Amino acid sequence: MKKLTIGALMILTVTATASTAMAQDAAAGKSSFNKCLACHAIGEGAKNKVGPELNGLDGRKSGTAPDYNYSDANKNSGITWGEAQFKEYIKDPKAKIPGTKMAFAGIKNETEINNLWTYVSQFDKDGKIKQ
């Protein structure tokens, strides 16, 4: 009985720790998103700025945010945004999509990139956090 109780406590601790770590990743990603705010918006009521709004980015085809004037490079890139594509792109946007008008040097730190993806990918196309 004692082993069962200890095992159950360990499982609860691991589960709680994993949930906290995920929340921290999103919080750190939100902080990192401050680098993006000059050009991009996300969340309820987000509108296009110098760059397109990023709601529903996960699964969205490049160059398709409504009412945004994309470069031909983005429209013709053939990219459907997902974790791998985003992480490669955010390291060096001009290398991933030559001809993009995104003037951003990129983020090189893997932890920051992971946190940023965790934050950005949680928003659905309406700017609500996915459940």
C-alpha positions in Angstrom: 0.0 0.0 0.0 2.9 2.3 0.9 4.5 1.7 -2.6 1.2 2.4 -4.3 0.8 5.7 -2.5 4.4 6.8 -3.2 3.9 5.8 -6.9 0.7 7.8 -7.1 2.3 10.9 -5.5 5.2 10.6 -8.0 2.8 10.5 -11.0 0.9 13.6 -9.6 4.2 15.5 -9.1 5.4 14.7 -12.6 2.0 15.7 -14.1 2.0 19.0 -12.2 5.6 19.8 -13.1 4.9 19.1 -16.8 1.9 21.4 -16.8 3.8 24.2 -15.0 6.7 23.8 -17.5 4.3 24.2 -20.4 2.8 27.3 -18.9 6.3 28.7 -18.3 7.1 28.1 -22.0 4.1 30.0 -23.2 4.8 32.8 -20.7 8.4 33.0 -21.9 7.2 32.9 -25.5 4.8 35.8 -24.8 7.8 37.7 -23.5 9.8 36.8 -26.6 6.9 37.9 -28.8 7.6 41.4 -27.7 10.3 41.3 -30.4 7.5 40.7 -33.0 5.0 43.2 -31.7 6.2 46.1 -33.8 5.2 44.3 -37.0 2.7 41.5 -35.9 -0.4 41.1 -33.7 -1.9 38.0 -32.2 -4.9 37.3 -30.0 -8.5 38.5 -30.1 -8.9 41.6 -32.2 -5.5 41.3 -33.8 -5.1 43.2 -37.1 -2.5 43.2 -39.7 0.3 45.7 -39.2 3.6 45.9 -41.2 3.4 42.1 -41.0 0.3 39.9 -41.0 -1.6 39.0 -37.8 -0.5 35.6 -36.6 -3.8 34.0 -35.3 -4.2 30.4 -36.4 -0.7 30.3 -37.8 -0.3 26.5 -37.1 -1.7 24.9 -40.2 -2.1 28.1 -42.2 -0.7 28.3 -45.7 2.0 31.0 -46.1 0.7 34.2 -47.8 -3.0 33.7 -46.9 -3.8 36.0 -43.9 -6.9 38.0 -45.1 -6.3 41.5 -46.3 -2.5 41.4 -46.0 -0.3 42.3 -49.0 2.3 39.6 -49.1 5.4 39.4 -51.2 5.3 37.0 -54.1 8.0 35.0 -52.3 5.6 34.3 -49.4 2.6 33.7 -51.5 4.5 31.2 -53.7 6.6 29.5 -51.0 4.3 26.5 -50.8 4.7 26.5 -47.0 2.0 25.3 -44.6 3.0 26.6 -41.2 3.7 24.1 -38.5 6.3 23.7 -35.8 9.2 22.6 -38.0 8.6 25.3 -40.7 8.2 28.0 -38.1 11.3 27.1 -36.2 13.4 27.0 -39.3 12.0 30.2 -40.6 12.4 32.2 -37.4 16.1 31.4 -37.3 16.7 33.2 -40.6 13.6 34.3 -42.5 15.4 35.4 -45.6 17.2 32.1 -45.9 13.9 30.1 -45.6 11.9 32.4 -48.0 14.3 34.3 -50.2 12.6 37.5 -51.3 10.4 37.8 -48.2 9.9 41.4 -47.1 10.2 40.4 -43.5 13.2 42.5 -42.2 14.1 40.5 -39.1 17.5 39.0 -38.5 16.0 36.0 -36.7 16.2 34.2 -33.3 19.1 31.8 -32.9 18.4 30.5 -29.3 16.6 27.2 -29.5 14.9 27.6 -26.1 13.6 31.0 -27.1 12.4 29.6 -30.5 10.6 26.7 -28.7 8.9 29.1 -26.2 7.9 31.4 -29.0 6.3 28.5 -31.0 4.5 27.4 -27.8 3.0 30.9 -27.4 2.1 31.5 -31.1 0.7 28.1 -31.8 -1.8 28.3 -28.9 -4.0 30.8 -30.8 -6.8 29.7 -33.1 -7.8 31.6 -36.2 -10.1 33.8 -34.1 -7.4 34.7 -31.7 -8.7 32.6 -28.9 -6.5 30.2 -27.0 -7.1 26.7 -28.0 -8.6 24.4 -25.4 
